[in-house]
Amino acid sequence: MVDGKKLIHISLILIGIFFYNCLSIAMEKPYHHLPDGTFRNPEGSPVRSKDVKFSYRTFIKEKKKIDITGFIRFKKISG
């Protein structure tokens, strides 16, 4: 039979290996990251014009038009 301390050590080692693998996968940079720190757009994406200014006023107005009721899930809180 396996001792309790050995079982804890084995489980901690397995958890450590799992987290190491997850972190090493996460550290690989995705396709859109370039080595010099800039980003590349996917093929077919629109080209951004330099002379267009961003308007927070327009952004807020357009954001209010979005219907998010389908995404919100209500939970009944029992008291």
N, C-alpha and C positions, 0 to 999 in steps of 0.2 A: 504494500500500500504506500502511496505517496504521502510524504510528510506535508503538513500545512504550510510551513515556511517555503519548502521547495515549490509547492504549487503556486504560491504568491510570487516567487521569483520568476518562475516560468511564465506566468501570465503577464507580469510587468515587462519582461523581455519581448514577448509577442506584441504587446501594446506599443512598446517603443519602436519595434520594427515597422509596425503598421503606420504609425505617425511619421516616421522617417520617410517611408515610401510616399505617403500623401504629400508631404512637404516638398520632396524632390520633384514630384510631378508638377506641383503648383509653381515651382520656380522656373520651369521652362517657359520661355516667352512665346506668346502666341504669334501667329503669322503676321498680324498687322503691326507688331512692334519691330522697328528697325534698330540696328546696332548703334546708330548715333543718337538714339533717344527720341526720334521722330516717329510718326505713324504713317502707315500706308492705308489708303482706302481700298475696299474690295473692288473688283472689276465691275463696271456698270454703275458705280455710284456717281452722283452728280458732282461736277467740278464747282468748287466754291469760289465765288467772285470776291476779289479783295476790296472792291468799292461798295459793298453792301454793309450797312451798319446794323447791328443787332439792336432791337427795340424791346426793352423789358415790358413796356406798356402793351405792345402787341402780343408778346409772349403770355402775359397774365390773362389778357382777354381770350386768347385762344385756349389756354389751359382750362379756363372756366367752362368752356363749351364741351369738354370731354366728359362723357358719361361713364363714371366708374362704379355705378351701382352693381354691375355684374361681377365685379372683382371683390367687393366687400362682403365678408361673411360675418353675420352677427351671431354672437354667442349669448345665450341666456345666462345671466349671472344669478345664481341662487343666493339668497341672503340669509 
